[in-house]
Amino acid sequence: MDRKSMNDDSVNNVSTVDMCGQFFELLPVPCHILSPDGLVVNINTRWVEVLGYKKADVTGKSIFDFVPENKRENEKALFDARKASKDRFALPRKACFMAANGQEKWFFINDALCRNDKGGLVFVSATLVDVPELQNMDKSLPADTGSTGDVIARMRGKELEIIRTSRKFSHDLNNAVMPILGLSDLVAHNLSLIDNKAEMTLIMQDIAEATQNVNGIILRMRTFYRQMEEGAAD
C-alpha cells in the first residue's frame, strides 16, 4: 500500500468499520448498540436469531419497547443509573426481553459505555448471555456412572471449565472490540471530527487502549488453551 492510500482517512475509516462490522455480526452471542436515549443503533445476527425480530423492526426503536411492560420502568431506571456511572464497563446484571413470539427471555447483560472527551455519553454497547442456557449447561454433559464415576467427573469438570472459560473469552473479547467498532463508526459518519485535534486524540487513545485489551485477551486465550493441551497430553 502506498503512502497516499495509507493517509487517505476516508479509505481507512471505511475499511476499519467494515472489518469491525463483520466481527460484530458474526459474534456467537446477541449484541446491541444503543444511543444515549436508549434507541437501538444496531443489533447483530445472533440478536435477531435469539429474539426472533427482523433487524429493520428493531433499529431506530427504543430498546424498552422490547422489555415486558411490567419490567419496563425498572429497566429504564437501571439504564439511567448506568449512564450516570463514570465506569467504562458496568457490572453484569440480569434483564428480561420479550421475544417476537411473546416469550419472556432472561439474559445476563454486560454493558460498555463510550464517552467523548467532555464525558458525554456517545453510545452504550452490550452483550447478552442466555440465563437458561448457562443454568442448563451441566445437564448437557454425561452423568457420573458406575466404577468410572471419578474419571467421568474429572472429564466433566474439565469440559465445563473449557466451556465457561471460552464463553468468558468471547464476552471479554467482544467488550474490548466494541469500542473500536463504535468509535470507528462515529468518525466515519462525522468526518468533521478529523479536524478536531483534541477529540481525535481521545478517540485514538481509546482505540489504542482497546487494541491493547484485545492483545491481552488473546494472550490469555493462548495460555489457557496451551495449558489444556499440555494437560490432555499428560
N, C-alpha and C positions, 0 to 999 in steps of 0.2 A: 504494500500500500504506500503511495507516495505521500509527501508531506502535505500537499494541498488537500487530498482526501481525508487525511488524518485530522486536519484542522477544520474541516467542514462540520460545524456544530450541528446543523440540521441532519446530516447523514448519520453522525454519531448518535444523536438523540433517538432517531427513528430505530436504528439497529439495536440500541440498548432496550428500548421499550418492547420491540418485537421479541427479543431474547427472553426478557423477564416475563413478558406476557405469556409466552409459551410455557414457561416454568409454572406460572400461576395457574394456567388452565389445566396442566397435567398433574398437579398435586393430588395425591390419593385421599385427601381429606377436604371437606367443604370449607371454602374460604369466601369472605366478602370484604369489600372496602366501602366504608361509609363516609359521607360528608359530615362536617361538624353538627349539622342539624339532624343527622340520622337517616339521610336519604341514601339509597343504595346506588353507589357509583359503579360497582362491578361485582359479579359473582363468578366462580369458576364452574367447570363442568361437573365436578363432584357435588357441589351445592345443588345444582339442578337435578342430578340423579337421585340424591338422598331425599330432597323435599318435594320433587315432582313438578315444579313450576317450569314454565318456559322463561328463558332469560329475559326476553322482551317484556314479560309481565311483571318482572321484579325490579329491574333497573329503573331508577328515577322515582321510585316509590319509597315511602318511609319503611324502614325495617320493622317498625312497630305494627305495621299492617299485617305482618306475618307472625305476630305474637298473639296467643289466645287473649281474648278480651279481658278475662278476669285476672290476667297477669300483666297486662299492658302498662298500667300506671307504675307498678313496681319496677318493671324493666326500664321505663323512661327515667325513673329516679336513679337507678343504678348507672344508666348511661351518662346522666348529668354528673354523677359523682365521679365517674371515671374521667370525664372531660376536665373536671376541676383538679384532678390529681396532676402532680408535676412529674410523676414517673413515666418513663417511656413504655414500659410493659406493665399492664395491670395483672393482678393475681388471677389465676384461673378460677372460674366460677361456673355454676350450673345455670342454664337458661332453657326455656321452653319455646319452641317454634311450632307453628301449625303447618303441617304438610298440605299439599294440594288436595289430598283425599280426605282432609278433615281430621286426620290423626295428629295428636299432640306428640312431639318428639323432643326428648331431653338431650342436651349436649353439655359437655364441658367446653367453655369458651376461653380462648387465650387472645387478649386484645393487645395491639401495639398502637401507640399514639404518636403521630408525626406532627411536629410543630415547626413554625418558622423562627427566624432569628429574634422576633419580638415575643416569642412564647405563645403565639396564636396557634390554635389547632388547625391543621391542614386537612387531615383525614384520620380515620380510625380503621385499621385492618384487623381481621380476626380469623382464627381457625376454629373449627367446631369438631369435637370428638363425640361420637355417639355413645351416650351413657350405657344403654343396654348392651351394646357391643363389647364394651370393656367388662361389664359385670358378667357377661356370659362367656368370657374368654376361657376360663377354666373348664367349662363344660365341653368345649370343643376338643379337649385333649383326652387321651385314653385314661381310664381309671386304673388304680393300682389293683393287681390281682395276684393270687397265689404266692408261691415262694419267690417269684421275681419282683415282688412289690417294691423292695428297696431300690432295685435297678430302675424300674419304671418311674418311681418317684423322682430319682435324680435326673432322669431324662426329661421328665415332665417339668421339673423345676428349671432346667437349663433352657428348654424350649420357651417357657414363659418369660424367662429373663431376656432372651433374644427378641421375642415379640414386643415386650414392653419397652425395651431399650430402643428398638427400631422405630417404634411409634414416637418415642420422645425425640429421637434424632430428627424424624420427619417434621415435628412441630417446631423444634428449635431452629431447624434449617429454614422453614417457612418464615418464622418470625424475623430471622436475620435478613432474608431476601426481600421481604415485603417492603421495607423502607427504600430499597434500591428501585423496586418497581414503581412505588408511589412517587418518589422524588423525580425519577426519570420522566414519568408521565406528566408530572407538574411542570417541568421545564419544557417538555415537548409541546405542551398546549399553552405555554406562556413564555414564548421566546424572548419577550422583553426583559425577563429576569436575567438574561445573559449580560445585560448592561448594568445590572445592579451587583457591584463587586461584593458588598457585604453579604447579600442574600446568597449569591452563588458560592462564596467561600464557605458559608454554613452548610449549604446543600452538599458540596463536595466533601466536607469534613464528615457529614453524616453518612454519605455513601462509602467513604473510606473506612469508617468505623464499622459499618455493616459488613463490608467486604472482609475485614479482619475477623469479625464474628463468624462469617461463613467458613473462613480458613480454619478457625479454631474448632468448629463443629466437625469439619471433615477430618481433622487430625484425630479428634476423639473417636470418630467412626472407624477410622483405620486401626487405631489402637484396640478398640473393643473387638472388632471382627478378627484381628490378628490373634488376640488372646483366645477367642472362641476356637479358631482353627488349631492353635497350639494345644488347647485343652482336649480337643477331639482326637488329636494325634497321640496323646498320652495313653 
